[in-house]
Amino acid sequence: MKKSGNQTAGPTPGLLQLSDYLMANYSKGVRPVRDWRKTTTVAIDVMVYAILNVDEKNQVLTTYIWYRQVWTDEFLMWNPKDFDDIKQISIPTANIWVPDILINEFVDVGKSPEIPYVYVDNGGRVKNYKPIQVVTACSLDIYNFPFDVQNCTFTFTSWLHNIRDINISLWRSPEVVKYDRSVFMNQGEWELLYVDTQFNEFNLERGVSDGYAEMRFFLVIRRRPLFYAVSLLLPSIFLMVMDIIGFYLPPDSGERVSFKITLLLGYSVFLIIVSDTLPATAIGTPLIGVYFVVCMALLVISLTETILIVRLVHKQDLQPHVPEWVKRLVLEKATILLCLRNKKWFHSTSQNSETPENPRDRKGSTGWWNKRQGKQE
């Protein structure tokens, strides 16, 4: 049943007459239905405008959305013929009933502009359009940083009214909402892939038949990895390539060790610089952090290997010669214990291992070996 009014003659504007007519005896504290058994259906819509911030440490997502909700107010109806053929009017939001639909994931009040008016048509259809800066909690998985894809949820539901009083529906079709990037600012770090929607009804208390209606928007975003690949991955790869090239330096020169130490110090400074860029959470460590630790360990192993190689190269200069009694003990007694019967091999080994400094020692050792051969024969 629509309201009817008589348009009085005079200079009073039609908008003013209509506003006074609608606000007369209007109570904004009561749900706007003539039959209390009738459900008020609120159609909502979300358009993502920008991704402002993704805080991996605090697990918080800050976005800027265009939020629209539409419902029917049965106390705001009129006949356009009675009011100068006016079919739509804007009235203050504070003067009418507004559904208590909130986002469950809200963790902070964003800096949203105040929109003090709503549009109402002659059929009682109220249109409430407003931009909102949404600061919500989101479970962020940073394991694949900087090639990560995040899925955050916006759950719109009535904080007090159950589904018998307020029901929530989607204004546009799910296919249109999913790939709508008409207003999205696509020049930032994050790229909007799609927005999925899902309607759900849940109960907070057992044994209660009337649940609560909720509409979920799944915001799927992907990080653009080009900046992090250039500033994090490429310098690390270059340092590791230089470490491999360092093995071509001669081991007897002292430049290899100093070169490896310089690379190790450079990589340490690089890790200190990029430590603020890597996301930090108490849940886990990104894979790129493990990659940096492995590269650091490889540089340490490379330096240790270089030190051992230089030690082996200069080992003869650092250690004294083997005493003669040790040579005889190994070449005589050890051969008997090990049952070495190949005399030719033993003879060649003894000649290569024993190098007397003067010819007399060499002659004496040869004669002693000939005598030993004669005894054995």
C-alpha positions, 0 to 999 in steps of 0.5 A: 500500500503506497502513501498518497498526498495532496500537492498544495499550491504555492511556492513550496518546492516538490522535494521539500514537500516530499521530504516532509511527507516521508519523514512525518511519523517515521521511526528509524528504530523499527525494521521498515516492514508493515508485517513483522513476519516479512523478511527484509532482503538486503542485496549487497555488492563489492567492487575492489578499487585498490590494494593499499597494504599487505602486512605479513607480520601482523596478518592484516590486509588493507583494501579500498572497496566500493560497497553498495547495498539495496533494500526496500523500505515500505515506509518510504513509498509515494505516488510520483503524480502527487509530488511533481512527478518526483520518482527519486529523492536523496535523504540523510542516512541518519534519518532512516533505518539502515541494516546492521551489516558488518564485515566479520574480519574487521580489525581496525576502523579505516579512513573512509569518507562520510556519505551522509545521503542515500537514494530512495525511489518511489517504490521504497527502494533504498540505495546506499552507496559508499566507499570503505577502507577495509582493514581486515585480518587475513591468513597470509601464506608467505612460503612462496614469497615473492611468487605468492598468491593470497586468498582473503575473505570478506564476510558480510553479515548482520550482527544482530538480526537472524535470517528471519529478519534480515536476509542477504543476497548478491546484487549482481550475478557471481560471474559478473562479480568474479572478473570485474576489474572495471575500477581496480587500480592495476599499477601497484604491487598486487594484482587482482585475479578474481573475486569469488562469492558464496552464500552461507547460513550458520547458527551460533546456538544449538537448538535454534532453528533460525540462523544468520545469513552471511555473504562471503567475498573471496579476494584472490590477489597475486604479488608482482615478483619482478621487483623482488627478482631484480633486487633479491634473486639476481644479486645472490645468483651473481655472487654465487657465480663469482664464487664458482669462477674463483676456483679457476684461480691458481691454488698456490697463489694467495689471491684465492683465499682473499677472494673467497673471504671478500665474497663471503663478507659481501654476501653478509652485507647483502643479507643485512640489507635485504633483511627488512625486505623479507616478510617475517612471521611467527608461523614460518619462513619463506622459501627465499630465506632458506635459499639465502641461508643455503647460499651462505652455507655454500660460500662457507664450505667453498672458503673452507675447501679453498683453505684445505687445498692451499694447505695441501699444496704447501704441505711439503714445505710445512712438514719435516721429511720422514726419518730413515727408520720409519721408511725401513720399518714400513718397507721391511716389517710392514710388507711381511705382515701384509704378505706382499710377495710381489718383489718387483712391485716392492722393489719399484716402490722402495726405489721411488720412496727412498731417495738418498741425498748422496750416492754412497747412501744410494749404493749402500741401500742397493747393496743391502737389497741385493744381499737380501734378495740372495738370502731369500733365493 
